[in-house]
Every structure is written in structure tokens, then in C-alpha cells.
Amino acid sequence: MDMIETKMLPASLEQFIKETSIVSFAPGRINLLGEHTDYNDGFVMPASIDKRMYFVLSPREDSTINLKSLDMKQDFSTTIENLAKTDHKTWANYILGVVDGFIKKGLEVKGFDAVFTGNIPIGAGVSSSAALECAVAVTLNVYTNAGLDKSTLAQIAQKAEHNFAGVQCGIMDQFASVFGKKDTLIKLDCRSLQYEYKPLKLEGASLLLFDSDVKHSLASSEYNVRRKQCEEGVAMVKKYVPLVDSLRDVSLEMLDKYVYPNDTVVYNRCRYVVEENQRVQQVAAFLEAGNLKAVGQKMFETHAGLRGQYEVSCKELDFLVSAVSDNPNVLGARLMGGGFGGCTINLIKTNAVDEVIQQVGENYHKQYNKELKVYPVSIGDGATVIKNG
């Protein structure tokens, strides 16, 4: 990989960088469209952003692993021989899980000292955990001379989330963090992992995240419930259409015929996913045509589906979307991520950004007595090794 000047690093990391250190970053992500479709073998349209996790690894000659989180002001130590999930400092699991993934590939991982920090807002639904996993993965790829391709690195990072962090996430977050490209969206087929880059020509529009400041207290438990409901819907269809393996293979007609008569809740969950896959395909065409207004309309439709059919929204997120839905300067908005809190993603005409922020911020404070946090985001590059020893 190309060497990039270390002046792009946070100043807090400089004292930890040695001559032998490997230094990398990996970004958080947004998802323009395609929410809750990834674990249903569907389509998503994420992009890596200009908010990142930075990771510094310094080699050791023994098998000790020393980890330091600058942001949490915490340390954690273990050894390669005693590598295991920890309940003590759970942030360490994102790193240890990736180390475990390399070892399971039959690669020799020696001990190391590592320090990390980032500017990704935690709990905002922009995948700080995936960014850390992917920063570790690209670093270990160099440290072990493994030569693994990007797709394999993303999958190792995903398995770290499954096996060490205990979240059965789809591939989207890690894939976007590794494969991201400046000013570009990724249209990803989560079944085959085939992907296409779609240029995002904002031309007079800006992407902003409005943080509800609501934490995802229900997100992990309800996430697993939604997965189960989707699987139940697939099973109902599969009885009559054996070739169906996931909601990716299911049509609205099949849902009407085989699911609706049995369970209307499962029907609504499945209908949302099938329609969301269709929206991603439509938005890909709108992007090619440069039709941002049509893209924004699909974002509003997605929010309506997440609120009414998939039921993963909350009153604060609904308020933030409703507050901009009739504003001609806002092209589109929806909740982004797992739901039950986090951010809305907004496509706003650039010349009206300040006015919209002020208006929504005042109304949000009046309604919930909370200051609205706003994160402007740009589409940046994916995981990169900045310094290679």
C-alpha cells in the first residue's frame, strides 16, 4: 500500500509510534439506503466516511498483547496462548476477535503493543466497532505478511463481531469500512459480495447526521427478534416454494399468498425488507441519472417502512424526520442503523444547511430538552495502512 504522511494522525498517537510500528486507519460508515437487508442476503448502499479509528501496532518478540484505548483511558493485557473473549473490558473484544480470526486462518501472530483512538461518534450508528475491527485487520495483514484480500479482511472483522462481541451483524459495516472510496457509494450484494461503485454527485447538497442522543437500549435484543421474524417468513414461503433460501428470493406476491394469512406481524417485517431491496435497485438508477430528489424520496419511504412495518424507530427519530419532511430544502431523511436511537441521515441543500440545523435544533430542544448534535459527513477512503513498519 502507498505510504501516506503521518501528519494526518491525531497528535495523541505520536508518542506511541516507533520506527517499527505499523499504523493504520479505518473509517466509520453511513448507509444511504438498504437498512436491515444485509442479514437477509439483500442489497445495501453504504459508504465510508471521514470519521475514523486510528490504530498503532508495535511488534514484540514475545506472545504478550498489550492494548490501550486512549479515548476510554483504559488498558488491557493478555497473551496469544490465553486469547479469549473478555467480559472485563468489552472494547478489547473487537481487537482480540480479529487476532483470533487470523490465528484461525493458520497464520502466526506474535505479541504486540497497540494503541488506538478515533473521532467516530460512539453510539451514533456509524459503526465505530467495525472501524476498529477493520483497522486491526489491515494492520495484522501487514504484521503477519498474510497478503489477504479485502473481502477476506472484511469477513474476519465480521466474525470478530459475531464470536467475540456477540452481535450477529451482517457484512455491510465491515465491507464498507474496507472497500470505501472517496465520493463513492458501494452497491453491495450481501449474498455474493459482488459490488459496484456508484459515484455520489452531491452538487449543491450535503449529508448530515442528526443525533437523537437516544441510546440503542432495545437494539440488540430486538435486532435478534427481527432476524427470527424474517426467518419465520422465509420458512412459511419455503413450504410452497422450495427454492427460496432468504427474503432476497421472495416476491411481494409470495408474501401476500403464504405469509399474510398466517402472521401479519411477520408479513410486515418481510414486506419491508422485500420493498427495501427494490428501493436500493431504484436508487442505483437515480444516482446514475443524477436525480437526487428521487433518491431523497426513497429515503423518506425507507423511514416510513422502518417506522410502520419493521417497527425499529422511536419517537425521537420520528420527530427528527417529521421535522424536515415538508421542508423543500431537505431532499430526504430517515433513521440510519439498527434503530431505537442513534442518528437520522439527511440530504440537505447546502445553502440551507445552517437554517435547517437551527430550526430542527430549536424544535428538538423544545420537545425533548436535548441539544441536537449534528455531524456533517463526507465520503472518504476505506481502511488504509499509513505507515508500514
Backbone hydrogen bonds, N-H to C=O, Kabsch-Sander energy under -0.5 kcal/mol:
donor,donor_aa,acceptor,acceptor_aa,energy
4,I,386,I,-1.5
8,M,5,E,-1.2
9,L,6,T,-2.0
13,L,10,P,-1.7
14,E,11,A,-1.1
16,F,13,L,-2.0
17,I,14,E,-1.4
18,K,16,F,-0.6
21,S,18,K,-1.1
22,I,57,L,-2.9
23,V,387,K,-2.5
24,S,55,F,-2.4
25,F,384,T,-2.2
26,A,53,M,-2.1
28,G,51,K,-2.7
29,R,126,V,-2.2
30,I,47,A,-2.4
32,L,45,M,-2.0
33,L,45,M,-0.6
40,N,37,T,-1.4
41,D,38,D,-1.2
42,G,37,T,-2.4
44,V,188,L,-1.8
45,M,33,L,-2.1
47,A,30,I,-2.0
49,I,28,G,-2.1
50,D,378,S,-1.4
53,M,26,A,-2.9
54,Y,117,T,-3.6
55,F,24,S,-2.6
56,V,115,V,-2.8
57,L,22,I,-2.9
57,L,55,F,-0.5
58,S,113,D,-3.2
60,R,111,G,-1.8
65,I,78,T,-3.1
66,N,64,T,-0.5
66,N,112,F,-2.2
67,L,65,I,-0.5
67,L,76,F,-3.5
68,K,114,A,-1.7
69,S,74,Q,-2.9
70,L,68,K,-0.7
70,L,116,F,-2.2
71,D,116,F,-0.5
73,K,69,S,-1.0
74,Q,69,S,-1.5
76,F,67,L,-2.4
78,T,65,I,-2.1
80,I,63,S,-2.2
83,L,80,I,-1.2
92,A,89,K,-1.9
93,N,90,T,-1.3
94,Y,91,W,-1.0
95,I,91,W,-0.6
95,I,92,A,-0.7
96,L,92,A,-2.9
97,G,93,N,-2.6
98,V,94,Y,-0.6
99,V,95,I,-2.1
100,D,96,L,-2.7
101,G,97,G,-1.7
102,F,98,V,-2.0
103,I,99,V,-2.2
104,K,100,D,-2.5
105,K,101,G,-0.7
105,K,102,F,-0.6
106,G,103,I,-2.1
107,L,102,F,-1.8
109,V,107,L,-0.6
110,K,108,E,-0.6
111,G,62,D,-2.1
112,F,64,T,-1.4
113,D,58,S,-2.6
114,A,66,N,-2.9
115,V,56,V,-2.0
116,F,68,K,-2.1
117,T,54,Y,-1.8
119,N,52,R,-2.2
124,A,121,P,-1.1
131,A,127,S,-1.8
132,L,128,S,-2.1
133,E,129,S,-2.5
134,C,130,A,-2.6
135,A,131,A,-2.3
136,V,132,L,-2.3
137,A,133,E,-2.4
138,V,134,C,-2.4
139,T,135,A,-1.5
140,L,136,V,-3.0
141,N,137,A,-1.9
142,V,138,V,-1.0
142,V,139,T,-0.5
143,Y,139,T,-2.7
144,T,140,L,-2.7
145,N,142,V,-1.0
146,A,141,N,-1.4
147,G,141,N,-0.9
153,L,149,D,-2.0
154,A,150,K,-2.4
155,Q,151,S,-2.0
156,I,152,T,-2.3
157,A,153,L,-2.2
158,Q,154,A,-2.2
159,K,155,Q,-2.3
160,A,156,I,-1.7
161,E,157,A,-1.5
162,H,158,Q,-1.9
163,N,159,K,-3.3
164,F,160,A,-2.2
165,A,160,A,-1.5
166,G,161,E,-0.6
167,V,161,E,-2.3
168,Q,166,G,-0.5
169,C,167,V,-2.0
175,F,171,I,-2.5
176,A,172,M,-2.8
177,S,173,D,-1.9
178,V,174,Q,-1.9
179,F,175,F,-3.0
180,G,176,A,-1.3
181,K,184,T,-0.5
183,D,379,I,-1.5
184,T,181,K,-1.5
185,L,198,K,-3.0
186,I,46,P,-3.0
187,K,185,L,-0.6
187,K,196,E,-3.1
188,L,44,V,-2.2
188,L,186,I,-0.9
189,D,194,Q,-2.8
190,C,42,G,-2.9
190,C,188,L,-0.8
193,L,189,D,-2.5
196,E,187,K,-2.0
198,K,185,L,-3.0
200,L,183,D,-2.1
201,K,199,P,-0.9
202,L,200,L,-1.1
206,S,348,I,-3.1
207,L,377,V,-0.5
208,L,206,S,-0.5
208,L,346,N,-2.2
209,L,375,Y,-2.3
210,F,344,T,-2.2
211,D,209,L,-0.6
211,D,373,K,-2.9
212,S,210,F,-0.6
212,S,342,G,-2.5
217,S,215,K,-2.5
220,S,216,H,-0.6
222,E,218,L,-2.9
223,Y,219,A,-2.3
224,N,220,S,-1.6
225,V,221,S,-1.5
226,R,222,E,-2.8
227,R,223,Y,-2.2
228,K,224,N,-2.0
229,Q,225,V,-2.5
230,C,226,R,-2.4
231,E,227,R,-2.2
232,E,228,K,-2.3
233,G,229,Q,-2.1
234,V,230,C,-2.2
235,A,231,E,-2.3
236,M,232,E,-1.9
237,V,233,G,-1.8
238,K,234,V,-2.8
239,K,235,A,-1.2
240,Y,237,V,-1.5
241,V,237,V,-2.4
244,V,241,V,-2.1
248,R,40,N,-0.8
249,D,246,S,-2.0
250,V,247,L,-1.2
255,L,251,S,-1.8
256,D,252,L,-2.6
257,K,253,E,-2.1
258,Y,254,M,-3.1
259,V,254,M,-0.5
259,V,255,L,-1.8
260,Y,255,L,-2.5
262,N,259,V,-1.4
263,D,259,V,-2.5
267,Y,263,D,-2.1
268,N,264,T,-2.3
269,R,265,V,-2.2
270,C,266,V,-2.5
271,R,267,Y,-2.9
272,Y,268,N,-2.2
273,V,269,R,-1.6
274,V,270,C,-2.5
275,E,271,R,-2.6
276,E,272,Y,-2.6
277,N,273,V,-2.2
278,Q,274,V,-1.4
279,R,275,E,-2.2
280,V,276,E,-2.1
281,Q,277,N,-1.7
282,Q,278,Q,-2.1
283,V,279,R,-2.9
284,A,280,V,-2.0
285,A,281,Q,-1.3
286,F,282,Q,-2.1
287,L,283,V,-2.8
288,E,284,A,-1.7
289,A,285,A,-1.6
290,G,286,F,-0.5
290,G,287,L,-1.1
291,N,286,F,-2.7
292,L,290,G,-1.3
295,V,291,N,-1.6
296,G,292,L,-2.8
297,Q,293,K,-1.9
298,K,294,A,-1.7
299,M,295,V,-1.5
300,F,296,G,-2.0
301,E,297,Q,-2.0
302,T,298,K,-2.4
303,H,299,M,-2.1
304,A,300,F,-2.2
305,G,301,E,-2.0
306,L,302,T,-2.6
307,R,303,H,-2.5
308,G,304,A,-2.8
309,Q,305,G,-1.8
310,Y,305,G,-2.7
311,E,305,G,-0.5
312,V,306,L,-2.4
313,S,306,L,-0.6
318,D,314,C,-2.5
319,F,315,K,-2.1
320,L,316,E,-2.1
321,V,317,L,-2.1
322,S,318,D,-2.8
323,A,319,F,-2.4
324,V,321,V,-1.1
325,S,321,V,-1.0
326,D,322,S,-0.5
327,N,324,V,-1.4
330,V,327,N,-2.1
331,L,329,N,-0.6
331,L,347,L,-2.6
332,G,347,L,-1.2
334,R,345,I,-1.4
336,M,343,C,-2.4
340,F,312,V,-2.6
342,G,214,V,-2.0
343,C,124,A,-0.8
343,C,336,M,-0.5
344,T,210,F,-2.2
345,I,334,R,-2.6
346,N,208,L,-2.6
347,L,332,G,-2.8
348,I,206,S,-2.6
348,I,346,N,-0.7
349,K,329,N,-3.1
350,T,204,G,-2.4
352,A,349,K,-2.1
353,V,350,T,-1.3
356,V,352,A,-2.5
357,I,353,V,-2.7
358,Q,354,D,-2.4
359,Q,355,E,-2.3
360,V,356,V,-2.9
361,G,357,I,-2.7
362,E,358,Q,-2.4
363,N,359,Q,-2.1
364,Y,360,V,-2.7
365,H,361,G,-2.3
366,K,362,E,-2.2
367,Q,363,N,-2.2
368,Y,364,Y,-3.0
369,N,365,H,-2.1
370,K,364,Y,-0.5
373,K,211,D,-0.9
373,K,371,E,-0.6
375,Y,209,L,-2.6
377,V,207,L,-2.2
380,G,48,S,-1.3
380,G,378,S,-0.7
382,G,180,G,-2.0
383,A,177,S,-2.5
384,T,25,F,-2.3
386,I,23,V,-2.4
386,I,384,T,-0.6
387,K,23,V,-1.8
389,G,21,S,-1.0
389,G,387,K,-0.9
